[in-house]
Each structure stands twice: as structure tokens, then as C-alpha cells.
Amino acid sequence: MTWFKRTLRQKATYWGPPQKDAWAARTYPSPATLSCHWEEKARLFIDKTGEQSHSHAVVLLETEVLVDGMLYLGESDEDDPANQDGADVIRMTERVPTIRGNVISYRALL
């Protein structure tokens, strides 16, 4: 177990970006529970539209997550994250290697 994995002591539920079903309705993939380190803090970043934006949470993960997916601090078995209070849209992701490059972490900004 690496030092990074030992820092991930919280659980988050992740839903991938929504997809359209055969009737053009938005559906989400099944939720997955991931280990994370969740920080409630503001951070300035450029969002996918090119506008400056502020995050309200930064989440460190060992698993890659995608923009427009959703994260919730805690475990949930809700199929639709819109029905889960506290679930937030991922507005930016970063891939962060260590100096040696042997450990890759992912940062999600909500």
C-alpha cells in the first residue's frame, strides 16, 4: 500500500456522466464507491467553457473520474444522483503524478 492510498480514508459515491437512453432520457451509470480525501475548499479554475469559476470542494482519488459525472461524500445506492442530497457535478479533473511518476492521483473539482 502506497502512502497516497493511506491518505484516502473517506468514501465517495461516483456516477459517471449521464447518457441518453433509447427514448432520449438522461440516465446515469450504476454508482461506484471510491476511496477519497474530500476537502471543502474554494479553488479558482478555468471550466470547460473557458470561464473562471470557483470550486467549493476538492476531492483526491486514486481512480480517474470524468467531467460531468457526479460525486457524493459517503456511500449511496441511489440510481439517480439528482435524487441524492449533497451530490455535486464534477466541473474539472486533474491528473497529478508524483515527482518520481510512480503514483498517479486524480483531483476532482466540484
Backbone torsions as a table, in degrees:
resi	resn	phi	psi	omega
1	MET	NA	129.4	-178.9
2	THR	-82.2	165.1	177.8
3	TRP	-58.7	-35.4	-177.9
4	PHE	-65.8	-44.3	-179.6
5	LYS	-63.1	-30.8	178.5
6	ARG	-69.4	-23.0	179.5
7	THR	-81.4	-14.1	-177.3
8	LEU	-89.2	82.6	-173.5
9	ARG	-103.1	-0.4	180.0
10	GLN	-108.6	165.5	177.6
11	LYS	-116.2	140.9	175.1
12	ALA	-132.4	148.5	175.2
13	THR	-101.2	131.7	-177.3
14	TYR	-118.9	130.8	170.7
15	TRP	-114.6	129.4	177.8
16	GLY	-65.3	171.9	179.5
17	PRO	-57.4	148.7	-178.7
18	PRO	-67.2	150.2	177.4
19	GLN	-126.0	157.2	178.2
20	LYS	-93.1	134.5	177.9
21	ASP	-87.5	-171.5	-176.3
22	ALA	-61.9	-22.1	-179.2
23	TRP	-103.9	16.2	178.5
24	ALA	66.4	21.0	175.3
25	ALA	-89.6	144.5	178.2
26	ARG	-77.8	125.7	175.5
27	THR	-128.2	153.4	179.3
28	TYR	-108.5	148.6	173.2
29	PRO	-63.8	165.7	177.7
30	SER	-59.2	144.7	-179.0
31	PRO	-70.3	150.6	176.4
32	ALA	-126.6	138.8	177.6
33	THR	-94.1	126.6	-176.9
34	LEU	-122.6	150.4	171.8
35	SER	-79.0	141.4	-176.1
36	CYS	-154.3	173.1	167.7
37	HIS	-127.7	112.1	-172.7
38	TRP	-103.0	124.0	178.1
39	GLU	-120.8	126.0	175.4
40	GLU	-85.4	93.8	179.1
41	LYS	-152.8	151.9	-180.0
42	ALA	-86.8	140.5	176.7
43	ARG	-145.4	132.8	179.5
44	LEU	-80.2	134.3	178.4
45	PHE	-152.8	167.5	176.3
46	ILE	-99.4	121.4	-177.3
47	ASP	-83.0	-178.0	-173.5
48	LYS	-67.7	-15.2	177.2
49	THR	-91.9	-3.2	179.5
50	GLY	90.7	7.1	179.9
51	GLU	-94.5	148.6	172.9
52	GLN	-71.5	139.7	-178.7
53	SER	-146.0	161.0	177.3
54	HIS	-113.7	134.4	173.8
55	SER	-84.9	160.9	172.0
56	HIS	-114.8	-8.1	176.2
57	ALA	-152.1	145.9	174.2
58	VAL	-122.6	127.8	-175.8
59	VAL	-120.0	123.1	176.1
60	LEU	-95.1	133.3	-175.8
61	LEU	-138.2	160.3	172.5
62	GLU	-99.8	-6.8	-179.2
63	THR	-112.8	136.5	179.8
64	GLU	-69.1	135.4	175.7
65	VAL	-122.4	161.8	-173.9
66	LEU	-113.1	148.4	175.1
67	VAL	-59.8	142.7	-176.5
68	ASP	79.2	-5.3	169.1
69	GLY	-73.7	-179.4	-179.5
70	MET	-132.2	146.6	177.8
71	LEU	-126.3	146.0	177.7
72	TYR	-135.3	131.3	178.1
73	LEU	-75.8	111.9	-176.9
74	GLY	120.1	178.9	179.8
75	GLU	-98.7	138.9	-179.8
76	SER	-145.1	145.4	174.5
77	ASP	-113.1	16.1	178.9
78	GLU	-66.8	131.2	179.8
79	ASP	-74.9	-31.3	-178.7
80	ASP	-114.6	114.5	-177.5
81	PRO	-65.0	-18.1	176.3
82	ALA	-64.2	-24.3	178.7
83	ASN	-88.2	-3.6	-178.3
84	GLN	-101.4	110.9	176.9
85	ASP	-61.3	132.9	178.1
86	GLY	93.6	-4.7	176.4
87	ALA	-77.7	133.9	-176.7
88	ASP	-124.3	151.0	178.6
89	VAL	-77.5	137.8	175.1
90	ILE	-80.1	118.3	-176.1
91	ARG	-100.2	-17.4	177.1
92	MET	-159.3	147.0	174.7
93	THR	-128.4	151.6	176.3
94	GLU	-134.1	144.3	175.0
95	ARG	-104.3	122.1	-172.6
96	VAL	-124.1	103.8	175.4
97	PRO	-84.2	156.1	173.3
98	THR	-74.6	174.1	-179.6
99	ILE	-60.3	-41.1	177.9
100	ARG	-75.0	-20.9	179.9
101	GLY	82.5	8.5	-177.0
102	ASN	-89.1	-13.2	178.4
103	VAL	-128.3	127.7	177.9
104	ILE	-111.3	128.3	173.8
105	SER	-117.1	161.7	179.6
106	TYR	-123.8	139.7	-179.4
107	ARG	-119.7	126.5	177.5
108	ALA	-111.5	131.4	178.3
109	LEU	-107.3	126.6	-177.1
110	LEU	-107.6	NA	NA
